[in-house]
Amino acid sequence: MSALKLVIFDLDGTLIDTVALFVGAITSVFERVGEPVPEEKAIRSISGLGAQAGVRHIAPGADDARINELIGLYREEYLARATQSMREALFPGALQALNILHGRDEYVLAVATGKPLASTNRVLDAHQVKGLFTSIQTPDTNIAKPDPDMILTAMGIVDVVPEKTIMIGDTTHDMNMSVAAGVKALGVDWGYHQPEELNAAGADMIVRDFDQMINAIDKLLE
């Protein structure tokens, strides 16, 4: 078994600031097609879930054809807004933290996100950070969050035990998948879900900035 430590990052709301973009794109699409517009809290609640599960949650009366229509329109709207505004920024301190962790021999970095693979690659390439990650896990080839599949796949690639693995995220879905996989769960307080929600979902610790994050990872995986 490998002596490495695996640090898995969620993307939206954890490394990348997309809350306003995500909420705005969904709101615009629902308004455009005449669907009841969900409250912002409901929209934020689905971040990280697979597209099908997320849209079904906020459009419970829609049939399969309508769900697929909403997903397609959302992806078009999101990409258009992201391209026009360049608003998919890394959170302050994210790049420095990633570089510090990547520079430590004992750590291996990975991504586990609800984004499709093409969108994930686009964002990571835009920020020139894709090479920092040993693996990138998405619903394209795994069961979506909160199932632990993405974490288990990432662990298998580097042959790391659960005790030496940590999942970092901003949603209850990230915390739930961590608990299901038997790994450490580190929440961040700047994303889609509130700290009290993360604690209730099983977070081992919650941090308020990336400086705290480095110390928290060291402590939870020591």
Helices and strands as residue ranges (DSSP letters): E 5-9, E 16-17, H 19-33, H 40-45, H 51-58, H 64-85, E 89-90, H 94-102, E 107-112, H 117-126, G 130-132, E 135-137, H 149-158, G 162-164, E 165-169, H 172-181, E 184-188, H 195-200, E 205-207, H 210-220
